[in-house]
Amino acid sequence: MARLLLEHGADVNAANTATATPLHHAMRRYDLELMDVLLAHGVDVNQRNRFGDTPLHQAARLALLPIMWQKLLEHGADLTAEDRGGQTPMELIPNNVLRASVAEVVASMTKKEKEG
């Protein structure tokens, strides 16, 4: 449905009354397919909701899979963005296992960028 709406001109960054975007909804639903559709249509990966959260903040709070982090980062998500409480996504990760996995993703991407 999202793909059809986007193909007919729907705003990929349209927010609801809580200023949550379709990407915020995809994150909450753990919906990798919707996330891919939105990313392919140029969604703003750093748009904030009413709590000041970017999709990466949601990825942290919801302990989402590292692949979701990777996709957001590959599309320009800001790992240093602070929420209203002044915390970055990495600071919000609830457990050490996920923190280590995300750190590996970040290190791998940094290495690829340096190698060109």
Backbone as JSON, one array per atom type, in Angstrom:
{
  "sequence": "MARLLLEHGADVNAANTATATPLHHAMRRYDLELMDVLLAHGVDVNQRNRFGDTPLHQAARLALLPIMWQKLLEHGADLTAEDRGGQTPMELIPNNVLRASVAEVVASMTKKEKEG",
  "N": [[0.82, -1.19, 0.0], [1.89, 1.26, 0.85], [3.89, 1.65, -1.07], [2.34, 2.0, -3.38], [0.93, 4.36, -2.74], [3.09, 6.15, -2.54], [4.07, 6.06, -5.14], [2.1, 7.42, -6.37], [2.4, 10.01, -5.61], [2.31, 10.58, -2.83], [3.48, 12.15, 0.17], [6.5, 11.27, 1.36], [7.58, 12.02, 3.74], [5.52, 12.89, 5.31], [3.96, 13.78, 8.32], [2.13, 12.59, 11.19], [-0.27, 13.75, 13.67], [1.25, 13.51, 15.93], [3.68, 14.08, 15.04], [5.02, 11.93, 14.02], [6.6, 10.15, 11.47], [6.11, 8.17, 8.44], [8.4, 6.56, 8.46], [9.09, 6.47, 11.17], [6.9, 4.99, 12.05], [7.34, 2.59, 10.68], [9.64, 1.75, 11.99], [8.68, 1.31, 14.6], [7.04, -0.82, 14.1], [8.77, -2.77, 13.38], [9.22, -3.16, 10.68], [10.8, -4.07, 8.08], [10.47, -4.25, 5.33], [8.72, -2.09, 4.68], [10.35, -0.07, 5.54], [12.46, -0.24, 3.67], [11.07, 0.49, 1.33], [10.38, 3.15, 1.92], [12.94, 4.28, 2.25], [13.92, 3.97, -0.34], [12.39, 5.84, -1.59], [13.39, 8.21, -0.75], [13.07, 9.11, 1.94], [13.38, 11.27, 4.79], [15.8, 10.52, 6.92], [16.5, 11.63, 9.28], [14.46, 13.05, 10.39], [12.56, 14.32, 13.06], [10.37, 13.2, 15.72], [7.64, 14.22, 17.9], [8.89, 13.94, 20.33], [11.44, 14.51, 19.91], [12.88, 12.5, 18.84], [14.82, 10.8, 16.44], [14.58, 8.38, 13.76], [16.74, 6.65, 14.39], [16.97, 6.95, 17.16], [14.63, 5.69, 17.91], [15.22, 3.14, 17.0], [17.15, 2.44, 18.83], [15.78, 2.58, 21.34], [13.85, 0.63, 20.95], [15.35, -1.58, 20.61], [16.12, -2.51, 18.03], [16.97, -4.57, 15.18], [20.39, -4.89, 14.08], [20.64, -4.67, 11.26], [18.69, -2.85, 10.57], [19.65, -0.53, 11.71], [21.95, -0.3, 10.15], [20.9, 0.17, 7.57], [19.64, 2.66, 7.97], [21.87, 4.24, 8.65], [23.37, 4.01, 6.29], [21.87, 5.58, 4.68], [22.3, 8.09, 5.57], [21.64, 8.69, 8.26], [22.01, 10.39, 11.35], [24.23, 9.61, 13.71], [25.05, 11.0, 15.88], [23.03, 12.63, 16.69], [21.09, 14.25, 19.12], [18.49, 13.53, 21.45], [15.63, 15.07, 23.06], [16.43, 14.86, 25.68], [19.11, 15.01, 25.52], [20.49, 12.75, 24.73], [22.26, 10.47, 22.65], [21.56, 8.1, 19.97], [23.2, 5.77, 20.39], [23.66, 5.9, 23.12], [21.23, 5.22, 24.13], [20.74, 2.55, 23.72], [19.5, -0.44, 25.0], [20.89, -2.76, 25.88], [24.01, -4.55, 26.27], [24.73, -6.45, 24.36], [23.37, -5.79, 21.97], [24.43, -3.23, 21.7], [27.12, -3.81, 21.18], [26.84, -5.14, 18.74], [25.79, -3.13, 17.09], [27.88, -1.32, 17.24], [29.79, -2.76, 15.82], [28.65, -2.69, 13.26], [28.8, 0.06, 12.74], [31.6, 0.42, 12.84], [32.38, -1.2, 10.68], [31.18, 0.15, 8.55], [32.51, 2.59, 8.71], [35.09, 1.79, 8.14], [34.79, 0.94, 5.48], [34.17, 3.4, 4.29], [36.58, 4.77, 4.63], [38.25, 3.26, 3.06], [37.32, 3.85, 0.63]],
  "CA": [[0.0, 0.0, 0.0], [2.78, 2.44, 0.92], [4.54, 1.82, -2.37], [1.33, 2.54, -4.29], [0.71, 5.76, -2.37], [4.28, 6.93, -2.89], [4.14, 6.13, -6.59], [1.08, 8.38, -6.81], [2.69, 11.35, -5.12], [2.21, 10.81, -1.38], [4.66, 12.73, 0.79], [7.2, 10.24, 2.12], [7.92, 12.58, 5.05], [4.32, 13.42, 5.96], [3.88, 13.4, 9.73], [0.8, 12.64, 11.79], [-0.39, 14.8, 14.69], [2.33, 13.32, 16.9], [4.85, 14.33, 14.19], [5.68, 10.68, 13.63], [6.59, 9.95, 10.02], [5.99, 6.76, 8.06], [9.59, 5.82, 8.88], [8.94, 6.2, 12.61], [5.94, 3.89, 12.17], [8.02, 1.36, 10.24], [10.55, 1.34, 13.06], [7.89, 0.77, 15.71], [6.44, -2.09, 13.67], [9.86, -3.67, 12.97], [8.82, -3.45, 9.31], [11.95, -3.88, 7.22], [10.0, -4.05, 3.95], [8.25, -0.72, 4.57], [11.55, 0.77, 5.69], [13.14, -0.25, 2.38], [10.26, 1.27, 0.39], [10.53, 4.55, 2.29], [14.31, 4.69, 1.94], [14.03, 4.05, -1.8], [11.68, 7.05, -2.03], [14.08, 9.39, -0.25], [12.6, 9.57, 3.24], [14.35, 11.97, 5.64], [16.15, 9.6, 8.01], [16.81, 12.4, 10.49], [13.29, 13.8, 10.83], [12.25, 14.05, 14.46], [8.97, 13.19, 16.15], [7.38, 15.24, 18.93], [9.77, 13.71, 21.47], [12.78, 14.84, 19.48], [13.55, 11.27, 18.42], [15.0, 10.42, 15.05], [14.39, 6.94, 13.65], [17.8, 5.94, 15.11], [16.61, 6.92, 18.58], [13.64, 4.63, 18.05], [15.93, 1.87, 16.83], [17.82, 2.17, 20.1], [14.8, 2.32, 22.4], [13.13, -0.6, 20.65], [16.35, -2.65, 20.44], [15.92, -3.05, 16.69], [18.05, -5.33, 14.58], [21.5, -4.12, 13.5], [20.43, -4.39, 9.84], [17.89, -1.63, 10.47], [20.62, 0.54, 11.98], [22.84, -0.18, 8.98], [20.16, 0.81, 6.48], [19.48, 4.08, 8.3], [23.18, 4.89, 8.55], [23.74, 4.06, 4.87], [21.08, 6.65, 4.06], [22.66, 9.39, 6.15], [21.17, 8.95, 9.62], [23.01, 11.04, 12.2], [24.48, 8.83, 14.92], [25.36, 11.92, 16.97], [21.84, 13.43, 17.0], [20.64, 14.14, 20.51], [17.06, 13.69, 21.69], [15.35, 16.19, 23.98], [17.17, 14.64, 26.92], [20.54, 15.14, 25.25], [21.11, 11.45, 24.51], [22.41, 9.99, 21.28], [21.03, 6.75, 19.83], [24.06, 4.76, 21.02], [23.49, 5.97, 24.58], [19.91, 4.7, 24.49], [20.65, 1.11, 23.49], [19.22, -1.02, 26.32], [21.72, -3.88, 26.35], [25.38, -4.58, 25.77], [24.84, -7.3, 23.17], [22.98, -4.97, 20.82], [25.4, -2.13, 21.6], [28.31, -4.35, 20.52], [26.49, -5.43, 17.34], [25.67, -1.85, 16.37], [29.24, -0.78, 17.15], [30.42, -3.48, 14.71], [28.08, -2.13, 12.02], [29.38, 1.4, 12.57], [33.02, 0.24, 12.53], [32.47, -1.74, 9.33], [30.84, 1.22, 7.61], [33.59, 3.57, 8.77], [36.22, 1.19, 7.44], [34.47, 0.99, 4.05], [34.28, 4.79, 3.85], [38.0, 5.13, 4.58], [38.86, 2.54, 1.95], [36.84, 4.52, -0.57]],
  "C": [[0.87, 1.26, 0.0], [3.43, 2.71, -0.42], [3.57, 2.47, -3.37], [1.07, 4.02, -4.0], [1.88, 6.64, -2.79], [4.41, 7.09, -4.4], [3.12, 7.12, -7.16], [1.2, 9.73, -6.1], [2.55, 11.6, -3.64], [3.55, 11.32, -0.85], [5.31, 11.7, 1.71], [7.54, 10.71, 3.53], [6.72, 13.15, 5.8], [4.24, 12.88, 7.39], [2.44, 13.44, 10.2], [0.78, 13.7, 12.89], [0.67, 14.68, 15.78], [3.69, 13.56, 16.24], [5.65, 13.07, 13.9], [5.52, 10.5, 12.12], [6.34, 8.48, 9.71], [7.22, 5.94, 8.49], [9.56, 5.53, 10.38], [7.98, 5.02, 12.82], [6.57, 2.57, 11.75], [8.95, 0.83, 11.33], [9.78, 0.69, 14.2], [7.3, -0.59, 15.38], [7.5, -3.12, 13.28], [9.65, -4.08, 11.51], [9.95, -3.09, 8.34], [11.54, -3.61, 5.77], [9.52, -2.61, 3.75], [9.43, 0.24, 4.68], [12.28, 0.87, 4.34], [12.4, 0.6, 1.34], [10.46, 2.77, 0.66], [11.92, 5.07, 1.96], [14.5, 4.86, 0.43], [13.34, 5.3, -2.35], [12.23, 8.31, -1.37], [13.59, 9.95, 1.07], [13.74, 10.27, 4.01], [14.63, 11.1, 6.86], [16.49, 10.32, 9.31], [15.63, 13.24, 10.98], [12.9, 13.36, 12.24], [10.74, 14.0, 14.71], [8.8, 14.2, 17.29], [8.25, 15.09, 20.17], [11.22, 14.06, 21.15], [13.57, 13.62, 19.01], [13.65, 11.17, 16.9], [14.69, 8.93, 14.96], [15.51, 6.13, 14.35], [17.53, 5.9, 16.61], [15.58, 5.82, 18.84], [14.3, 3.26, 17.91], [16.61, 1.46, 18.14], [16.81, 1.77, 21.18], [14.07, 1.0, 22.21], [14.05, -1.8, 20.46], [16.18, -3.33, 19.09], [17.18, -3.72, 16.15], [19.14, -4.45, 13.98], [21.32, -3.8, 12.02], [19.61, -3.12, 9.66], [18.76, -0.4, 10.74], [21.46, 0.79, 10.73], [22.13, 0.55, 7.84], [19.99, 2.3, 6.74], [20.8, 4.83, 8.13], [23.63, 5.02, 7.11], [23.0, 5.18, 4.15], [21.25, 7.99, 4.78], [22.14, 9.69, 7.54], [22.33, 9.45, 10.49], [23.13, 10.3, 13.53], [24.75, 9.73, 16.12], [24.17, 12.82, 17.35], [21.41, 13.18, 18.44], [19.12, 14.32, 20.59], [16.85, 14.86, 22.65], [16.1, 16.07, 25.3], [18.67, 14.72, 26.74], [21.25, 13.82, 25.0], [21.16, 11.09, 23.03], [21.81, 8.58, 21.18], [21.89, 5.68, 20.52], [23.91, 4.75, 22.54], [22.17, 5.37, 25.04], [19.77, 3.2, 24.31], [20.54, 0.4, 24.84], [20.11, -2.18, 26.78], [23.06, -3.92, 25.63], [25.54, -5.42, 24.51], [24.49, -6.49, 21.92], [23.98, -3.83, 20.63], [26.65, -2.6, 20.86], [28.03, -4.62, 19.04], [26.41, -4.15, 16.52], [27.05, -1.21, 16.22], [30.01, -1.46, 16.01], [29.93, -2.94, 13.36], [28.73, -0.78, 11.72], [30.85, 1.29, 12.17], [33.22, -0.26, 11.1], [32.19, -0.66, 8.29], [31.94, 2.28, 7.57], [34.8, 3.07, 8.0], [36.0, 1.26, 5.92], [34.61, 2.41, 3.5], [35.74, 5.21, 3.7], [38.7, 4.48, 3.4], [38.4, 3.09, 0.6], [35.94, 3.69, -1.35]]
}
